[in-house]
Amino acid sequence: MIAYQDSLLFFYNVDEDMTIPFHLLEPDEIFNFVFDPDGKALYYTVVRNGMLWLRQATFGGEEPQLEDLVNLNIPKESSISETSVEHSRLMYKDGKLLIPNGFSWEAYCFTSFRIYTIASRKLQDADWDKYVSLMGLGEERNSHLFSTKSDQLYYRNGGKLVCVTDKLNLEEQKEEESIEYMQYSISPDRSKVAFGAMLMFGDIAHGPLCIANADGSQQQILVEDGVSDEQPTLWIGNRLFFIDVDDELTSENDGDCGFSLFTIDPSTNKRTRMFDRVRRFDIKQPAK
């Protein structure tokens, strides 16, 4: 199941091709959200009198059961980026929920974090260093399966090194001495790999989000400048889901939201629009 939102939050049941308006169950403005990795609950924040409250929707019956968890005592405006005017991202990690707030122009990001421990129902504050330690930032998942040579990226497919970038011509676009690859992800069925390629660095990193089959075929650039996107890419089977600017939308006619949720055609790896006017999304895994 996919949860997606511009201002109103919807669920999309992939198996039944059915859209569910979750916002009709929740009277307050939904600010951000995240599924737990076991697929049993949705954690989300709402706005009440200008402040963020943490809520939980538990799945299991015909309708999710909704309940308050805690008043976060964070003003809504404190969790809105001053560069992109986007909401901060609610994150789940090892039984904890992290809510970024306090944007810093010097750091160009949020530098304060409120942490809610689900088991103990306790709140604590954290600085950037504690956030980095908890989230394991700088530790590239699956990095042991990738290597770089002469600005090309190779994936270790079984016992064989396969080049997954030689048809993308990234070296012609780079503005740094070398290309830095990052954000490696592998589809659950191991048939596809996705990654970012940093071609230049200014205030933030710039470069495309790319995909290829594990055998090196069907290489595609999915997002021209996607390495610094805060919204992570997510898989369902061999389909990758991601948000990007949609050139077919105009803010004047589409509620000031020019973004859409895209996925890929698994046979070609070319992108295709899933839903238009989407700012954030998450994917619910089957309940364990």
N, C-alpha and C positions, 0 to 999 in steps of 0.2 A: 504494500500500500504506500502511496506517495501522498505526503502532506505538502501543499503549496499555497502561497499567499502573495497577494499584493497588499491590500488592506484587509480583505476577508479571507479566512482560512477554510480551505476545502481539503477533503480526502479523496483520493482516486484509487479505487480498487482495480488493480491491474488485471487480475484473473477474471473478474466479472464485468470489466469495462463500465464501471459505475462511479459517478461522482457524488460525494456526500458533503453537504454544506455544514461542516462542523461549527461554523460561526453562529448557526441558528441555536445551538445548544449553549453557547457562551455569551452572556449579555454584555460583558465588558470588551473593550478594545484589546485585541490580541497583539502583543508587541513582538515576541519571538518564540521559538519552540524547538524542541529536539525529542526524538524518540530514544528510549533506552535500548541498548543493544540486544536485549532479550525479546523485544517486540511486545512487551506487556503493558507499557505505559507511554503516554506522551506528557512531557514536562513543558510548561509554557508560562510566559508571563503576561499579565494583563495590566492595563492602566486604570488606576482608581484615584481620582482627585490629583492627577498629575504624578502619582508615584507608582512604581512597579511592584506587583505582587506575584509570587510564584504559585502556580497551580499544577494540578496533576489530573490527567484523564487516564483511568485504568480500564483496559479492555478485557472482555470475557463474556459479557452478556450481549443483548441486542443493541444496547446503547452504552457508550463509555460512562463510567462513574466519575463525576467531577468533584474535586475538593480543593480547598485552600491548603497551602503548605506553610507559607510565611510571608509577611510583609518585608520586602527587601530593603525598604527605606532608601531607594534610589530614585531620584527624579527622572522622569522619562527623558528629558533633554540631555541628561548626563550620559545616556547610553546611545546617543545619536552622533555619528561621525560628523565632524565639522568640515571634512573634505568632500565626502560623497553624499552626506545627509542620509546615509543608510543606518538602519538599526544595528546595534551590536549583535553578535551571534551568541545565542545560548548554547553552551557546550556541555557534554557529558563525558566524564573520565573517571573510571574506577570507583563508581558509586558516589561521585560528587558532581554537582552542577556548578558551572562557572559563568558568572554574569559580568562581562567587561563594562567599565564605565570610566568617566574622567578622561576625555580625549586630550592628548598633548600634541601641540603643534611642533614642539621640539623633537619629539620622538615619532611624530606622524602616525600615531596609533593610540589606542586606549592603554593606559598604564596602571589603572586600578582594577581590582577584581574582587567581587564578592563570591564566596564559595559556600555552597549549601551541601552538607553531608546528609545523604538521604537516610541512612540507617539511624543516625543520632538526632536528625532534624536540627542540627546546629549550624549557625552562620558564623563565618569568619571572613576577615579581610586579608587580601594578599597583594603584594607588589609584583612588579614585572618578573623579578628573579624567581619568586615562588611559582608564578604561573608557568614560566618556561620549564622549571623542574617538574611540575606536576604533569604538564602536557607532553613532555619529552620533545620539545621543539629542537630542531637541529639534528634529530635522529631520523634519517630517511628510512621509512619502511621499505623493505625489499631491495635495499641498495646493494646487497651482496649478489643480486641476480643481474646487475647492470654494470657496465664498464664503458669508458670513453676512450676513443683513439682517433686522433686527427679530426676532432670536432664531430665525430660520428658516435652515436649511441648504439651499444650492443646489448642484447638480452640473452641471458643464458637459458636456452630452451632445451631442457634435459642436459645432455652433455655437450651441446653445440652452441657456439656463440653466433647469434644472428643479428645483423645490422637492421635497425628499425627506423633509420633516419636518412638513408642514402638517396631516397627519391624526393625528399622535402626541400632540398636546396637551402637549408638554413644557414650554411656558411656564407652565402652571398648576402644575407641580411644582417649579419652580426655587426655590432659597433664596438665590441670589446675584443680583447686579444684572443679570447677563446669562448666557446659556448659552454655554459654551465647547465647541466641537466638536473632536474629535481622533480619532486612530487610524483614519484613512481607509484603506479597502481596496476594491479593485475586483475582481470575479470575472474569471478569465482570458478569458472570452468577452465581457466588458464589459457584460453584461446586468444586473448587480446591483452595488450599493454597500453597504458596511457601515461603521459609524462609532460612536464613543462620544460621549455628551453629558454633560458635567459640569454637574450641577445644584446641587451644594453642595461645600464643601471643609472638612474638619475636619483630623484627622491625615493623612488621605489624601483623594483625590478620590472623589466618589460620583456615580453616574449610570448610565443604561442603555446597553447595547449594542443598536444598532438596525440594521435592514436595510431596503432598498427596491429596487424595480426601477429601472433607469436612467432610465425615463420617468416616475418619481415614483409609480407604482402599487404596491400591495401593501406599504405601509409597516407594519413590525412592530417591537415591542420584544421582543428575544430574551432578554435578561438584565436584570432590574430594576436591579441594581447591579453593573455589569461593567467600568467604566472603569479600575479599579485592579487588575484581575486580571493576575497575572504570566504566566499561560499565554496565549500569543497565539492569535487565531483564525486558521484556515487554510482555504484553498479547495481543492476538487477540482471542476473544471469550474464549474458554477453552483451548487454546494452549499457552504455555509459550515459549518465544524465548530468546536465550542467546548465548553468544560466549564462546568457550572453545578451549583449545589446542586439535588438531586433530592428534591422533597417526598415522593415515594413511597417513599423509602428512609429507614430509621431506623438510627442507628449501633448500636443494641443488636442488631439482627438482620442487619446487613450489614457486619460486620467493621470497624466504626468509620469506614467511608467512606460519606459521604452525597452524593457527587458522581457525575455521569454525563457521558458524552460525547454531545452532541447534534449534530444536523445540521438542515437545513431541508428542507421539501417545496418544490421549486423552483416549483411551480404557485401556491402561496399564500404562501410565505416564512414559514409557521408552523413552529415548532420541533418536532422529533420525536426521541425518544431513540434513540441508536445502540447504545451499550453502557452498562450500569450499573456502578457501583463503579469509576470511572476517576478517577485523580488527575492524570495527565499523559499527553500524547500528542504525536505528530509524524507528518508525512506524507512518505513517500518519493516523490520525483518520478521519472518514467521515466528510466532511465540514458541519459546522453548519450554 
